[in-house]
Amino acid sequence: MKYVVEPYVSVNNFAFGDSQSQVKKSNGAPFTSTKDNIQGIVTETREGCELVYEEKKLAYVTMNKHVQPVVRGVEIYSEGSIEKLKKIDPDHLVGPKYIIFRGLGVCIGGMSIKKIPEGKIVSAFSKDKVDFFEFFVTDY
């Protein structure tokens, strides 16, 4: 499955800021949906990705290693993609496990120095989640 990231706007038909019902209307029902009542977060699983809603709006989409995330024409899990993305977006931060590309609205895990349990993941996020994902990069 191919997921095209439009920075800070959408991942395929999943538009940041949309409600669950809006996403369901345009994409059908998710495979599963779980609610964390303490944090007020809803997580839906769909084909190779998770959609996370905060304050009843889509905040970010995390794509696993079994799908093909693409941003600005670069297939993120392909060989040499990190170097291509660094040229496209000079506003990036590289940590031991994660890399955030602030201009592209993506955080990539498992393609830096240290590995992560998931293998590889890509999170595309709304503009207001930049600080949240920067934490992953600086967390040792």
Secondary structure, DSSP 8 states (H G I E B T S, - for coil): -EEEEETTTEETTEETT--HHHHHHHH---SEEEEETTTTEEEEEETTEEEEEETTEEEEEEE-TTSEEEETTEETTSTTHHHHHHHH-S-EEE-SSEEEETTTTEEEESSSSS-BTTB-EEEEE-GGGHHHHHHHHH--
